[in-house]
Amino acid sequence: MTAPPRILIVAGSDSGGGAGLQADLKTVLALGGYGMTAVTALTAQNTEGVHEVLAVPAGFVRRQMRVVLDDLGADAIKTGMLKDAEIIAAVAQELPAGVPLVVDPVMIAKGGAALLDPQAIDALKQLLLPRATVLTPNLPEAEALLGIAIADLDGMKRAAGLLLGLGPAAILLKGGHLPGDMVHDVLIDAEGLQVFSAPRIVSRHTHGTGCTLASALATGLGAGLPLSAAVVRARDYVREAIRTAPGFGHGHGPLGHGHTVGRF
């Protein structure tokens, strides 16, 4: 029996279970991986928004990473909500060489709450992006990182190239915020640019899609899939998770993360 890929999730907790490390762990398990965590922040959160955030001390974030990596190891690492520059620095110090790193630059919750201190953006650019195997921003995050507006698919392609210049080995720029019946995601690396397109699934149950996609991608890379194949599998998983959402909550509802798992 082949051992499952070991995926270390460095992210914040979502008490509602729809995003953050709860969504990450569900995704990793659903795609055949073994998930581990270093918790960066606690949130009092539900489908209607983030009501309060409590950051974990940076030294303890670093300690969580170190003891997990020393004992269990990791085949891929995914970062999500990192909250502030001190936590970003701590995470960067503990990243092992040669392990794929998926950076989801979590800045703003779907309900609008800020999840990354504005002054921490420079630390993200300087300390983490050059280490990233893949950076997975949505359009508002890409605009914040670049200081430009992105209005269409051509703009996404240009922005992806600019983001690549910040140091990551690859960019998966997510286009779900653009209007239209089709959703386009742009993947760019040293070998070229690809556009992945699919019909939009109209649903209010899209809480945690970014976390879920990044963790699905990390699980694929940890299992040894080539980047393009890992992206295809991750996108397919997220789309089916939206389609099978359980319908919980009064706001932006959670996904159906367990659609790969047989029911009793």
C-alpha positions as CSV (number, residue, x, y, z in Angstrom):
1,M,0.0,0.0,0.0
2,T,1.4,3.4,-1.0
3,A,1.6,5.9,1.9
4,P,-0.7,9.0,1.5
5,P,1.0,12.3,0.8
6,R,1.7,14.2,4.0
7,I,0.4,17.8,3.7
8,L,1.2,20.4,6.3
9,I,-1.4,23.1,6.5
10,V,-0.3,26.5,8.0
11,A,-3.5,28.5,8.3
12,G,-6.1,30.0,10.5
13,S,-9.1,28.2,12.0
14,D,-12.7,28.8,10.8
15,S,-15.1,27.9,13.6
16,G,-17.8,27.4,11.1
17,G,-15.8,24.7,9.3
18,G,-16.2,26.1,5.8
19,A,-12.8,27.6,5.2
20,G,-9.4,27.8,6.8
21,L,-7.7,24.7,8.2
22,Q,-11.0,22.9,8.6
23,A,-11.7,23.0,4.9
24,D,-8.0,22.3,4.2
25,L,-8.1,19.1,6.3
26,K,-11.3,17.9,4.7
27,T,-9.9,18.5,1.3
28,V,-6.6,16.7,2.0
29,L,-8.4,13.6,3.4
30,A,-11.0,13.6,0.5
31,L,-8.1,13.5,-2.0
32,G,-6.2,10.7,-0.3
33,G,-3.7,12.7,1.7
34,Y,-2.7,12.9,5.4
35,G,-3.2,16.4,6.8
36,M,-1.3,18.1,9.6
37,T,-1.6,21.6,10.9
38,A,0.2,24.6,12.3
39,V,-2.5,27.0,13.5
40,T,-1.8,30.7,12.9
41,A,-5.1,32.3,14.1
42,L,-8.4,31.5,15.7
43,T,-11.5,33.1,14.2
44,A,-15.1,33.4,15.5
45,Q,-16.7,32.8,12.1
46,N,-19.8,31.5,10.4
47,T,-21.3,31.7,7.0
48,E,-22.3,35.3,7.6
49,G,-18.8,36.6,8.4
50,V,-15.7,36.8,10.6
51,H,-16.7,38.2,14.0
52,E,-13.4,38.2,15.8
53,V,-9.8,37.1,15.1
54,L,-7.2,36.0,17.7
55,A,-3.7,35.6,16.4
56,V,-1.5,32.8,17.6
57,P,2.0,34.0,18.8
58,A,4.5,33.7,16.0
59,G,6.9,31.6,18.1
60,F,4.2,29.0,18.7
61,V,3.4,28.9,15.0
62,R,7.0,28.1,14.4
63,R,7.1,25.5,17.1
64,Q,4.1,23.7,15.7
65,M,5.8,23.5,12.3
66,R,9.1,22.4,13.7
67,V,7.8,19.5,15.7
68,V,5.5,18.2,12.9
69,L,8.3,18.4,10.3
70,D,10.9,16.9,12.6
71,D,8.7,13.8,13.3
72,L,6.3,13.3,10.5
73,G,7.8,15.2,7.6
74,A,5.8,16.7,4.7
75,D,5.5,16.0,1.0
76,A,3.9,19.5,0.5
77,I,3.1,22.6,2.5
78,K,0.1,24.9,2.1
79,T,-0.1,28.3,3.7
80,G,-3.4,30.2,4.2
81,M,-4.2,33.0,6.6
82,L,-0.9,34.3,8.2
83,K,-2.3,37.4,9.8
84,D,0.9,39.5,10.3
85,A,4.5,40.1,9.3
86,E,5.8,38.3,12.4
87,I,3.9,35.1,11.6
88,I,5.1,35.3,8.0
89,A,8.7,35.6,9.1
90,A,8.3,32.6,11.5
91,V,6.8,30.4,8.8
92,A,9.5,31.3,6.3
93,Q,12.2,30.3,8.8
94,E,10.8,26.8,9.2
95,L,10.1,26.0,5.6
96,P,12.2,23.0,4.5
97,A,14.1,23.0,1.3
98,G,12.8,20.9,-1.6
99,V,9.2,20.5,-0.4
100,P,6.5,22.0,-2.7
101,L,4.9,25.1,-1.2
102,V,1.5,26.4,-2.2
103,V,0.9,29.9,-1.0
104,D,-2.7,31.1,-0.8
105,P,-2.3,34.8,0.0
106,V,-5.4,35.1,2.2
107,M,-6.1,38.8,2.6
108,I,-9.8,39.3,2.8
109,A,-12.6,37.0,3.9
110,K,-15.6,36.4,1.6
111,G,-17.7,38.6,3.9
112,G,-15.2,41.4,3.7
113,A,-13.1,41.1,6.9
114,A,-9.4,41.8,6.6
115,L,-7.4,38.6,7.4
116,L,-3.9,40.0,6.6
117,D,-2.5,43.2,8.2
118,P,-1.8,45.7,5.4
119,Q,1.7,46.2,6.5
120,A,2.4,42.5,6.2
121,I,2.0,42.5,2.4
122,D,5.7,43.5,2.0
123,A,6.8,40.6,4.3
124,L,4.7,38.3,2.2
125,K,6.4,39.5,-1.0
126,Q,9.9,39.4,0.4
127,L,9.9,36.3,2.6
128,L,7.3,33.9,1.2
129,L,6.6,34.5,-2.5
130,P,10.1,33.7,-3.6
131,R,9.8,30.3,-1.9
132,A,6.5,29.4,-3.4
133,T,6.0,26.6,-5.9
134,V,2.6,28.0,-6.7
135,L,0.9,31.2,-5.7
136,T,-2.9,31.0,-5.8
137,P,-4.4,34.5,-5.6
138,N,-7.9,35.5,-6.5
139,L,-8.4,38.8,-8.4
140,P,-8.7,41.1,-5.3
141,E,-5.6,39.6,-3.8
142,A,-3.7,39.9,-7.1
143,E,-4.8,43.5,-7.4
144,A,-3.5,44.2,-3.8
145,L,-0.2,42.5,-4.5
146,L,0.4,44.4,-7.8
147,G,-1.4,47.7,-7.2
148,I,-3.4,47.4,-10.5
149,A,-6.9,46.7,-11.6
150,I,-7.8,43.5,-13.4
151,A,-10.8,43.8,-15.6
152,D,-10.9,40.9,-18.0
153,L,-9.1,37.7,-19.2
154,D,-6.4,39.6,-21.0
155,G,-5.8,41.6,-17.8
156,M,-5.5,38.3,-15.9
157,K,-2.9,37.1,-18.3
158,R,-0.8,40.3,-17.9
159,A,-1.3,40.2,-14.1
160,A,-0.2,36.5,-13.9
161,G,3.1,37.4,-15.7
162,L,3.7,40.3,-13.3
163,L,3.0,38.1,-10.3
164,L,5.5,35.6,-11.6
165,G,8.0,38.4,-11.5
166,L,7.6,38.5,-7.7
167,G,9.4,35.2,-7.4
168,P,7.0,32.2,-7.3
169,A,7.8,29.3,-9.6
170,A,4.2,29.4,-10.8
171,I,1.0,31.4,-10.5
172,L,-2.6,30.1,-10.5
173,L,-4.7,33.3,-10.8
174,K,-8.3,32.6,-10.1
175,G,-10.9,34.5,-12.1
176,G,-14.1,33.8,-10.3
177,H,-14.6,37.5,-9.3
178,L,-15.0,38.5,-13.0
179,P,-18.6,38.7,-14.3
180,G,-19.8,36.3,-17.0
181,D,-21.1,32.8,-17.6
182,M,-17.6,31.3,-17.8
183,V,-15.0,31.2,-15.1
184,H,-11.3,31.4,-16.2
185,D,-8.2,30.5,-14.2
186,V,-4.8,31.4,-15.5
187,L,-1.7,29.2,-14.8
188,I,1.7,30.5,-15.7
189,D,5.2,29.2,-15.1
190,A,8.6,29.2,-16.9
191,E,7.2,26.8,-19.5
192,G,4.3,29.1,-20.6
193,L,0.7,30.1,-19.9
194,Q,-2.5,28.0,-19.8
195,V,-6.1,29.1,-19.4
196,F,-8.6,26.7,-17.7
197,S,-12.3,27.6,-18.4
198,A,-15.6,26.2,-17.2
199,P,-19.2,27.3,-17.0
200,R,-20.0,29.2,-13.8
201,I,-21.9,27.3,-11.1
202,V,-24.4,29.9,-9.7
203,S,-24.5,29.3,-6.0
204,R,-24.2,31.2,-2.7
205,H,-22.4,28.2,-1.3
206,T,-18.8,29.2,-2.2
207,H,-17.3,29.8,1.3
208,G,-13.8,28.4,1.4
209,T,-13.3,27.8,-2.3
210,G,-9.8,29.4,-2.3
211,C,-8.6,27.4,0.7
212,T,-10.0,24.3,-0.8
213,L,-8.4,24.8,-4.2
214,A,-5.0,25.5,-2.7
215,S,-5.1,22.5,-0.5
216,A,-6.3,20.3,-3.3
217,L,-3.4,21.5,-5.4
218,A,-0.9,20.9,-2.6
219,T,-2.3,17.4,-2.1
220,G,-1.8,16.7,-5.8
221,L,1.8,18.1,-5.8
222,G,2.6,16.1,-2.6
223,A,1.4,13.0,-4.4
224,G,3.8,13.7,-7.3
225,L,1.4,14.9,-9.9
226,P,2.7,17.3,-12.5
227,L,1.6,20.9,-11.9
228,S,-1.0,21.0,-14.8
229,A,-2.5,17.7,-13.8
230,A,-2.7,18.8,-10.1
231,V,-4.5,22.0,-11.2
232,V,-7.0,20.1,-13.3
233,R,-7.8,17.7,-10.4
234,A,-8.0,20.5,-7.9
235,R,-10.4,22.5,-10.1
236,D,-12.6,19.5,-10.7
237,Y,-12.7,18.7,-7.0
238,V,-13.8,22.3,-6.1
239,R,-16.4,22.4,-8.8
240,E,-18.0,19.2,-7.6
241,A,-17.8,20.4,-4.0
242,I,-19.7,23.6,-5.0
243,R,-22.3,21.5,-6.8
244,T,-22.8,19.1,-3.9
245,A,-22.8,21.8,-1.2
246,P,-25.0,20.8,1.8
247,G,-26.9,24.1,1.9
248,F,-25.9,25.1,5.5
249,G,-26.0,28.6,6.9
250,H,-27.7,31.9,6.1
251,G,-24.7,33.5,4.3
252,H,-22.0,32.2,2.1
253,G,-22.4,28.5,2.7
254,P,-19.7,25.8,2.9
255,L,-18.8,23.3,0.2
256,G,-19.5,19.6,-0.1
257,H,-16.0,18.5,0.7
258,G,-16.9,14.9,1.2
259,H,-18.2,14.2,-2.3
260,T,-15.3,11.8,-2.9
261,V,-16.3,9.7,0.1
262,G,-18.9,7.0,0.0
263,R,-21.9,7.4,2.2
264,F,-23.1,4.7,4.7
